[in-house]
Structure formats: C-alpha cells, structure tokens
Amino acid sequence: MLTLKAALEEATATIDRVDAHVLMAHVLGVNRAYLAGNPMRVLSETEGARVDMLVARRAMGQPVAYLVERREFYGRDLRVSPDVLIPRPETEVLVEAALARLAPRASCLDLGTGSGAIAVTLACERRDARVTATDSSEAALHVARGNAATHACDIEFLQGSWYGPLAGRRFDLIVANPPYVAAGDAHLRYGDLRFEPAQALTDASRDGLDSIRAIIAGASDHLAAGGWLLVEHGYDQGLAVESLLAAAGFRETASIADLAGIPRVAGGKI
C-alpha cells in the first residue's frame, strides 16, 4: 500500500499534476489542503485501486469532470455526466448578461438546458424569477433536475426540442447555449470534446449556426414585448449571429465579450 505522497507521485508520472490532485481528493472525500497536510497518510487497498482506475481513465483522455461527476459553475457545484456538456467558464458571460436584463419577478426560458447550469444559476441568483428549461434529452433533464433539487431551485423542466413543448407561451427573457461547432471541425476530435455528447456540441450544419438560426427564428413567438434573447456562440460567429438577429427584427443588438476579449454572446430585444 502506498502513502498519499507516493500515490500522487505515481499518478503525476502519467497525468497532469492538478488532475492527479483533483482525482485523489475525490477518492478520499477530502479537499486539496488535506492532501498537502497529510502526505504520509496510507491509502487502503480499495482507495489505491480507485485512484489507479481514475488515473488510467484520465490518461485515456476522459474529462476530469466526468470522472469526479461534478463541475463548479458560477460558484456552485453541479453534477455532470456524459449525458451533458461540461459547463465552461465562458458560459458565465451569458449568465451575467442574463442577470443584467432579468427584471424582478420576470419569466426566463433556458433552451437546451443540459446540466441545468444556466437555469439553476439564474434561479438561485434571482429567487423571484420564474424559470423554465427545455431539453430534448431525458437523460440530460434528469441531471438538471438533480442539480435544481441540490440547490433548492424551483424550475419547470420540459422535454422537447427548443420551443417544441411550450405551446405559444411567452417569456421576458430567453437564453441558450446551443450546439454551434461546425460539422467536421477538427476540435471535435481532440481533448474533452471527444467524450462529450455530440448533439450538445454540433448540429452537423456546415457553419454550426443552424440551431442558432432556429432559436432566433422562433423567438418572436415566445418573447413578451420588450423581451430579450441572448445566445452563446463560437469565437468567430459573433458578426454572423448579430446579422441573424437584425434580420429577424431584433433591436438594440449587442455583442458581449468574455474575459479574454473574445465575442461570446449575442443578443437583441424584440
């Protein structure tokens, strides 16, 4: 049996040091400060075997978030699984933009909610908001419902593609982080993307914009007067999405950049 220090040294010979510490802390049910303060703690046979298994899976490229079944988003721990996209820091830009436009007691719709990261965050940050979320995947909705329950959020979850289950209902704000990677994009073959649900990454369109086109086209039928639509998009799609919004009659169109200065969210007011 190995000490914690020896097990970490063995793991870091195969995978990134940060990843090794995250996996070790997960197996032991401790934080990383504990790892630093207890280097001579001896791992049990079961703990050692679990660490070895997770290190091997990470060495094969499986995302750490899926291995530990959680990811932090906007300061909250969310459960994730291979059925949902792993929440990214860039999507917090969409959340910030939504919060800036979410009036008291307003209604909000999150399209393609996945893990529920956006819906749960909005519902937690604005407890008086009425939040509805849709997704075509029942498996994804199962994860999202669990996250809502964990954070005591009252969210209406509906299964269906985009506006499909909404029967003409209208909302003060619509947000979406849809699939926007172009079909055949080389990034889909590398890194974490290889293990994430393909339907959450790409809609198989040549330019990656078909889902965004559908969301923009249907928004006027589901936005209340003066309502906003906010959509996350790819790093090079900002101008195209703004053009789609303008062509659909949206006013006050906006492009919002992430912390790196890259356009990440486009929106408009109906």
C-alpha positions in Angstrom: 0.0 0.0 0.0 1.2 3.5 -0.9 1.3 6.7 1.1 -0.7 9.6 -0.3 2.6 11.3 -1.3 3.8 8.2 -3.2 0.5 7.6 -4.9 0.4 11.2 -6.1 4.0 10.9 -7.4 3.0 7.8 -9.3 -0.1 9.4 -10.7 1.7 12.6 -11.9 4.1 10.4 -13.9 1.1 9.7 -16.1 -1.3 12.6 -15.9 -1.2 16.4 -15.1 -0.4 17.3 -11.5 -3.6 19.3 -10.9 -5.7 16.5 -12.4 -4.0 14.0 -10.1 -4.7 16.0 -7.0 -8.4 16.5 -8.0 -8.8 12.8 -8.5 -7.1 11.9 -5.2 -9.2 14.4 -3.3 -12.3 12.9 -4.9 -11.5 9.4 -4.0 -10.6 10.3 -0.4 -13.5 12.7 0.0 -11.2 15.5 1.2 -10.0 18.9 -0.1 -6.7 19.6 -1.6 -5.4 21.3 1.6 -5.8 17.9 3.3 -3.6 16.3 0.6 -0.8 18.8 1.3 -1.1 18.4 5.1 -1.2 14.6 5.2 1.5 13.3 2.8 2.2 10.1 4.8 -1.4 9.0 5.1 -1.6 5.4 3.8 -4.2 4.6 1.2 -6.3 1.5 1.7 -6.2 -1.2 -1.0 -9.7 0.0 -2.2 -8.6 3.6 -2.3 -5.5 2.8 -4.2 -7.4 0.7 -6.7 -9.9 3.6 -7.3 -7.1 6.1 -7.8 -5.4 3.8 -10.3 -8.6 3.3 -12.2 -9.4 7.0 -12.4 -5.8 7.9 -13.4 -5.9 5.3 -16.2 -9.2 6.7 -17.5 -7.8 10.3 -17.4 -4.7 9.1 -19.2 -7.1 7.8 -21.9 -8.4 11.4 -22.2 -11.7 11.1 -20.3 -12.6 14.6 -18.8 -11.9 15.0 -15.1 -15.4 16.5 -14.7 -16.9 13.2 -15.8 -14.6 11.2 -13.6 -15.5 13.1 -10.4 -19.1 13.7 -11.6 -19.0 17.4 -10.8 -18.0 20.8 -12.1 -18.1 24.2 -10.5 -20.1 26.9 -12.3 -20.7 30.4 -11.0 -19.5 29.4 -7.5 -21.7 26.3 -7.2 -21.0 22.6 -7.6 -23.1 21.0 -10.3 -23.4 17.3 -11.0 -22.4 16.3 -14.6 -22.4 13.1 -16.5 -21.5 12.0 -20.1 -25.2 12.9 -20.9 -24.5 16.6 -20.6 -22.0 19.2 -21.8 -19.4 20.1 -19.2 -20.2 23.7 -18.1 -17.5 26.2 -19.2 -16.4 29.5 -17.6 -17.2 31.2 -20.9 -20.9 30.5 -20.3 -20.8 32.6 -17.2 -20.7 35.6 -19.6 -24.2 34.5 -20.8 -25.4 34.3 -17.2 -24.0 37.7 -16.3 -25.7 39.2 -19.4 -29.0 37.5 -18.5 -28.9 38.7 -14.9 -28.3 42.3 -16.1 -31.5 42.0 -18.1 -33.7 40.0 -15.7 -36.2 42.3 -14.1 -37.8 41.4 -10.7 -40.4 38.6 -11.0 -39.6 38.1 -14.7 -40.0 34.9 -16.6 -37.0 33.2 -18.1 -36.6 30.4 -20.6 -33.4 28.3 -20.9 -33.3 26.4 -24.2 -31.2 23.2 -24.3 -30.5 23.3 -20.6 -28.2 20.3 -20.4 -26.9 20.1 -16.8 -29.1 23.0 -15.9 -26.1 25.2 -15.2 -27.7 28.3 -16.6 -31.2 27.7 -15.3 -30.1 26.7 -11.9 -27.7 29.7 -11.6 -30.4 32.2 -12.7 -33.0 30.6 -10.3 -30.5 30.8 -7.4 -29.4 34.3 -8.1 -32.9 35.6 -8.6 -35.2 33.7 -6.4 -38.3 35.6 -7.5 -37.7 34.7 -11.2 -39.9 32.1 -12.9 -37.5 29.8 -14.7 -38.4 27.3 -17.4 -35.9 25.0 -19.1 -36.2 22.6 -22.0 -34.0 19.9 -23.4 -34.6 17.1 -26.0 -32.7 14.6 -23.8 -34.5 13.0 -20.9 -31.1 11.9 -19.6 -29.9 15.5 -19.5 -33.1 16.6 -17.8 -32.5 14.0 -15.1 -29.1 15.6 -14.4 -30.6 19.1 -14.5 -33.5 18.2 -12.1 -31.0 16.8 -9.7 -28.9 20.0 -9.7 -32.1 22.1 -9.2 -33.0 19.9 -6.2 -29.5 20.1 -4.7 -29.6 23.9 -4.9 -33.3 24.2 -3.9 -34.4 25.8 -7.1 -37.9 25.9 -8.3 -37.5 25.3 -12.1 -40.0 24.0 -14.6 -38.3 21.4 -16.8 -39.9 20.3 -20.1 -38.7 17.7 -22.6 -38.6 18.7 -26.2 -36.5 20.4 -28.9 -36.1 24.2 -28.4 -39.6 25.7 -28.3 -41.4 22.4 -29.0 -43.0 21.8 -25.6 -44.0 25.5 -25.0 -47.3 25.8 -26.9 -47.1 29.5 -27.6 -46.0 30.6 -24.1 -44.1 33.8 -23.8 -41.2 34.9 -21.6 -39.4 38.1 -20.6 -36.0 36.6 -21.4 -34.8 33.6 -23.4 -31.2 32.3 -23.1 -29.5 29.5 -24.9 -26.1 27.9 -25.2 -26.9 25.7 -28.2 -24.6 23.5 -30.3 -22.5 25.8 -32.5 -19.4 23.8 -33.6 -19.4 23.4 -37.4 -19.6 19.9 -38.8 -16.2 18.5 -39.4 -14.4 21.0 -37.1 -11.1 19.4 -36.1 -11.7 20.4 -32.4 -14.3 17.7 -32.2 -11.6 15.0 -32.4 -9.4 16.3 -29.6 -9.5 16.8 -25.8 -12.6 16.6 -23.7 -14.8 17.2 -26.7 -14.3 13.6 -27.8 -16.2 12.4 -24.8 -19.0 15.0 -24.6 -22.4 14.4 -26.2 -22.1 15.2 -29.9 -25.6 16.7 -30.1 -24.7 19.3 -27.5 -21.6 20.4 -29.5 -22.7 20.4 -33.1 -25.9 20.3 -35.0 -24.0 19.0 -38.0 -24.5 22.2 -40.1 -21.7 23.4 -42.3 -21.3 26.7 -40.4 -22.5 25.5 -37.0 -25.4 28.0 -37.0 -28.5 26.0 -37.8 -29.6 25.7 -34.1 -29.0 29.4 -33.6 -31.0 30.2 -36.7 -33.9 28.1 -35.3 -33.7 29.7 -31.9 -33.7 33.2 -33.4 -36.5 32.4 -35.9 -38.8 31.1 -33.2 -38.0 33.7 -30.5 -40.6 36.3 -31.6 -43.4 33.8 -31.0 -42.2 33.2 -27.4 -40.9 36.6 -26.2 -43.1 39.1 -24.4 -43.0 42.7 -25.7 -39.6 44.2 -24.9 -38.1 40.8 -24.1 -34.5 39.8 -24.7 -32.9 36.9 -26.5 -29.3 36.0 -25.5 -27.4 33.3 -27.3 -23.9 32.0 -26.7 -21.9 31.4 -29.9 -18.4 30.4 -31.2 -15.4 32.6 -31.0 -15.7 33.6 -34.7 -19.5 33.7 -35.1 -20.4 37.0 -33.4 -20.9 39.1 -36.6 -23.0 36.3 -38.2 -25.2 35.9 -35.2 -25.7 39.7 -34.9 -26.7 39.8 -38.5 -29.3 37.0 -37.9 -30.7 38.9 -35.0 -31.0 42.1 -37.0 -32.6 40.3 -40.0 -35.2 38.8 -37.6 -36.2 42.3 -36.4 -34.4 42.4 -33.1 -33.5 45.9 -31.7 -30.6 47.0 -29.5 -28.5 44.1 -30.7 -25.4 43.5 -28.5 -22.2 41.6 -28.7 -20.7 40.7 -25.3 -17.1 39.5 -25.0 -15.6 37.1 -22.4 -12.7 38.0 -20.2 -10.2 37.3 -23.0 -12.0 39.9 -25.1 -13.5 37.3 -27.5 -17.1 37.9 -28.5 -19.1 35.1 -26.8 -22.7 36.2 -26.5 -25.0 38.0 -28.9 -28.4 39.3 -28.0 -31.3 41.5 -29.0 -34.6 43.0 -27.8 -37.9 42.3 -29.5 
